[in-house]
Amino acid sequence: MLHVLPKRVFEILLVSPLTLLVGLVLVAPIAIAQTATAQSDKPASQTYPEKPPDDPFKARIIPRNSKIYIAPMKDEDPNKPQAQGFESYLAAALRKKEVPLLIVADRSQADFAIEGTADQKGAGWAKKLILADFRKSTSASMTVTNLRTGVVAYADSSDRASANRGLRSSAEKLAKYLKRKIEDDEKKK
């Protein structure tokens, strides 16, 4: 038994550096690629092509017929990455409320971008039992950012405790007030 043990130890010592070398050759490029990907996922400090106007009112104007991109909305719950297609509800609400904006599918063609969050929760047992209210609660928020200057031109949120139409109700409320903002800005010019 003593004779076999040193030979086995010798084999392990011989194989270990070879295994380590092969592991480094195969795994190192993958690790470097993952690190580069992780670094590219981090938001870089974005530079904007134009300087914002000195007048705060002019910096926040959203002109009629501006091109707008609706980014995929995030859920307020970090365990759910997407907000159940809220961007589609918002696009439909912008059309229904006749908001004077042109929705584009490519961010690089847009003048403004809408980003935000949305969430929908079912009624709890107490609300169902005591109030006999089975409607869902919804909440959503959005920011409209000027992609040329980086100025947040508009921000709003909607919280509906008992929404008859779920996320659609929140989207229509946000669209209604965005339209009102655009029309009020035109009157102030």
Buried (B, 14 or more C-beta within 10 A) or exposed (E): EEEEEEEEEEEEEEEEEEEEEEEEEEEEEEEEEEEEEEEEEEEEEEEEEEEBEEEEEEBBBBEEEBBBBBBEBBBBEEEEEEBBEBBBBBBBBBEEBEBBBEBBEEEEEBBBBBBBBBBBEEBEEEBEEEEEBEBBBBBBBBBBBBBBBBBEBBEBBBEBEBBEBBBBBBBBBBBBBBBEBBEEBEEEE
